[in-house]
Amino acid sequence: MSFVALTLAAGLAGCGLAGTSATTAAGAASEAEEARQGQQIEQQVKDKLQAAQEAEAAKRAAADKDSL
């Protein structure tokens, strides 16, 4: 009787471990996606900052040219 209970308990524990590993894998995939999105946002901010700096430099150059 105790062997059957032990076998049953081991089977249930195995199901829990499989669920845990599936959850862990899903969490890792989610974290990877969040990291990818974060990198995209960071690149967009850098691109916008670069464009703003270039526009400001062009304005300064035009103002310098007009003042001569």
C-alpha positions in Angstrom: 0.0 0.0 0.0 2.8 2.5 0.8 4.6 1.7 -2.5 1.4 2.7 -4.4 1.1 5.9 -2.4 4.8 6.7 -3.0 4.4 6.0 -6.8 1.4 8.2 -6.9 3.1 11.0 -5.1 6.2 10.7 -7.3 3.9 10.9 -10.4 2.2 14.1 -9.1 5.5 15.6 -8.2 6.7 15.0 -11.7 3.7 16.9 -13.1 4.5 19.8 -10.9 8.1 19.9 -12.1 7.1 19.8 -15.7 4.7 22.7 -15.1 7.4 24.7 -13.3 9.9 24.2 -16.1 7.3 25.2 -18.7 6.5 28.3 -16.6 10.3 29.1 -16.3 10.7 28.7 -20.1 7.8 31.0 -20.8 9.2 33.5 -18.3 12.6 33.5 -20.0 11.0 34.0 -23.4 9.0 36.9 -22.0 12.1 38.5 -20.5 13.9 38.1 -23.8 11.1 39.8 -25.6 11.1 42.6 -23.1 14.8 43.0 -23.5 14.4 43.2 -27.3 11.7 45.8 -27.0 13.8 47.8 -24.6 16.7 47.8 -27.0 14.4 48.9 -29.8 13.1 51.8 -27.7 16.6 52.7 -26.7 17.7 52.9 -30.3 14.6 55.0 -31.2 15.5 57.5 -28.5 19.1 57.6 -29.7 17.9 58.2 -33.3 15.6 61.0 -32.2 18.3 62.6 -30.1 20.7 62.4 -33.1 18.1 64.0 -35.4 17.4 66.8 -32.9 21.1 67.5 -32.6 21.6 67.6 -36.3 18.6 69.9 -36.7 19.9 72.2 -34.0 23.4 72.3 -35.7 21.7 73.1 -39.0 19.8 76.0 -37.4 23.0 77.3 -35.9 24.8 77.1 -39.2 22.0 78.9 -40.9 21.9 81.6 -38.3 25.7 82.1 -38.5 25.5 82.3 -42.3 22.6 84.9 -42.1 24.5 87.0 -39.6 27.5 87.4 -41.9 
